Amino acid sequence: MPDSAVPGPAPAVPPTPPVPLAALLAREDLGLRQIAGPPDSATVIHWAHTSEMADPYPYLLGGELLLTAGVHVPEAAGSGTYFDDYVSRIVEAGGAALGFGVAPVHDTVPRALVVACDDYGLPLVEVPPRTTFSAVARAVWQLMAQARHTELRRVTEAQQSLAAAAARPDPVPSVLRQLAQRVGGRAALYAPDGGEVASAGRMPGARGAGGGGGGEVSGALAGLVAVVRPATGNGSGAGTGTGGVSAGGGVSSGTGGSGPTPSSASDTAAGVHLAAYALGTGQGFVLGVAAPRRDPGDHTIASVGAVLLSLLTGEHQSSTGAARSSALVRLLLGAAPEEVAPLLGGDERWVVVHARPDGPAPDAVTASALGAALGSALVDVDGDVVRVLVPAGHRELAVQQGWTCGVSAPVGPQEWASADTQAGRALSRARATRARLVRHGEHQGLADLVPPTEAAAHARTLLAPITANPALTETLRTWLSLHGSWDRTAVALSVHRNTVRQRIARCATLLSTDLDDPDVRMELWFALRHA
């Protein structure tokens, strides 16, 4: 191809779904036929334009299917460079394809035009006499409307599925899985230090010639993530706005100089489309997306995912991180809990929540999402259980979808430890009874009429034979709370039912009592409540 045919800057096209040229050629009512240029299924058209100008360049915006009947073609055009110059100008303007109408001016498509389109790689479409240019333009608009409707429906369905994923017990992995599925590639959440927190989907280019594309794409995505991560004061931010695509694998900036870190950027590597989105304001988390193609709605879908992840990873708290750090330091240095509580922005009363997800074991981000739903950022992950310290009175603690929860009674800061024990027991009872939420001490009874000190002294005496063995005490407590059910007690304690039988028999022996007697069971239950 001559140098003059090298395309200039990418033309500006409207944010509407383009029409594949193949879809237009497939319309039997038009009878169009491609007779020159590469049969590339990736060729798309953004609009149709009719012109009989010898030099259409000034009138083209780029992405057009240019329609002409050849009125401008001189009689001696086939023997000179007319068609060569004509096609080169269309390519230089960014035209997508050329449609040549047969009749009434020309009986056939000029051979020299076919050769020129082959030389410059411009698809040439023959328009039969029965098909008017207005019919071709109308077909383009119809296909574009269908594509727009399809794309809007795809974006709407993606938004709904992402919102549903954010409400799952494992919201961050679920959102990433949905996003990867919707863009047909890979989605990953990067921590402020650049490490990958979670990911889903397959990296495009990981399998191919030589098998080395995956590493190149992963490295390029990590580099793009670094571009949009909030700057640390080194002045190395990229240009403002959204980064552009550069052929060499770097992010191009619209400003040409250093400036504020962009909230999003895009790039390509090994033919894979990459995008990165900074989450929230100054959090440091970044969403990275890699897809084999870039459809018009992909940016909108990824942006929705970024917003949801921002909410899931954000600071849902009333006090600052500095205040929490100060509270932790004071506790470690021996300060009393009641002295530390005001730093946490809570009330005089607190509740402890123990929660266990229905799905896989929770991670730190999933636990934070639960804390946000409960109204507290004071969250701890302990194995497969999440513990949350919640200020009482801020909101009514409701059932959390996908979680089984146990809630303590409201206590002062000096009773946090006992409230933690209460919440653990409430969670065990919730799991055994298959309840979503169980609260400790919701109702008062006759036992509450006994002074606590006298009740505790009686409990210590009665339970002394088994107090040295916590496993026996907890098994007896759970077994009594579940009305002597072996199976449900085994489930609550995560042990075999035979183990429960052996422990209860051992308790009966050590206590020298008949555990089948309801009066004995009642007295032991009251004692265990005050132990």
URWOZI-V968731 format. One record per backbone hydrogen bond with DSSP energy under -0.5 kcal/mol. CO is the residue of the C=O (numbers start at 1). NH is the residue of the N-H. Records with the same first field share a line. If there is no record, write none. Layout:
# URWOZI-V968731
CO->NH ; NH
This chain:
# URWOZI-V968731
2->5
3->6
11->13
14->16
18->20
19->45
20->23 ; 24
21->25
22->26
24->27
26->28
27->30 ; 31 ; 32
33->126
36->124
38->40
39->41
40->43
43->21
45->19
47->65
49->67
56->59
57->60
63->46 ; 47
64->66 ; 96 ; 97
65->49
66->99
67->51
68->101
70->73
74->77
76->79
77->80 ; 83
81->85
82->86
83->87
84->88
85->89
86->90
87->91
88->92
89->93
90->95
91->94
92->8
94->63
96->123
97->66
98->100 ; 125
99->68 ; 101
100->127
101->103
106->103
110->114
111->115
112->116
113->117
114->118
115->119
116->120
117->121 ; 122
121->123
123->98
124->35 ; 36
125->100 ; 127
126->33 ; 128
127->102
128->131
130->132
132->136
133->137
134->138
135->139
136->140
137->141
138->142
139->143
140->144
141->145
142->146
143->147
144->148
145->149
146->150
147->151
148->152
149->153
150->154
151->155
152->156
153->157
154->158
155->159
156->160
157->161
158->162
159->163
160->164
161->165
162->166
163->167
164->167
165->168
168->171
169->171
170->174
171->175
172->176
173->177
174->178
175->179
176->180
177->181
178->182
179->183
180->184 ; 185
185->202
186->290
187->200
188->190 ; 288
189->197 ; 198
190->286
191->194
195->191 ; 197
198->189
200->187
202->204
203->206
205->214
206->208
208->211
209->212
212->216
213->217
214->218
215->219
216->220
217->221
218->222
219->223
220->224
221->225
222->226
223->227
224->228
225->229
227->238
240->254
244->252
246->249
250->252
252->244
263->278
264->243
265->276
267->274
269->272
272->269
273->291
274->267
275->289
276->265
277->287
279->283
280->282
285->279
286->190 ; 288
287->277
288->188
289->275
290->186
291->273
293->295
295->298 ; 299
297->301
298->302
299->303
300->304
301->305
302->306
303->307
304->308
305->309
306->310
307->311
308->312
309->313
310->314
314->316
315->317
320->324
321->325
322->326
323->327
324->328
325->329
326->330
327->331
328->332
329->333
330->335
331->334
336->339 ; 340
337->341
340->343 ; 344
341->344 ; 346
342->345
349->392
350->411
351->390
352->408
353->388
354->406
355->386
356->404
363->367
364->368
365->369
366->370
367->371
368->372
369->373
370->374
371->375 ; 376
377->379
378->389
380->382 ; 387
381->383
382->385
385->382
386->355
387->380
388->353 ; 390
390->351
391->394
396->398
399->401
400->403
402->358
404->356
405->438
406->354
407->440
411->350
412->415
413->416
415->419
416->420
417->421
418->422
419->423
420->424
421->425
422->426
423->427
424->428
425->429
426->430
427->431
428->432
429->433
430->434 ; 435
431->434
436->405
438->407
439->442
445->448
446->449
447->450
451->455
452->456
453->457
454->458
455->459
456->460
457->461
458->462
459->463
460->464
461->464
463->466 ; 467
464->467 ; 468
466->469
468->470
469->472 ; 473
470->474
471->475
472->476
473->477
474->478
475->479
476->480
477->481
478->482
479->484
480->483
482->485
484->486
485->489
486->490
487->491
488->492
489->493
490->494 ; 495
496->499 ; 500
497->501
498->502
499->503
500->504
501->505
502->506
503->507
504->508
505->509
506->510
507->511
508->512 ; 513
509->512
513->515
514->517
516->518
517->521
518->522
519->523
520->524
521->525
522->526
523->527
524->528
525->529
526->530
527->530 ; 531
528->531
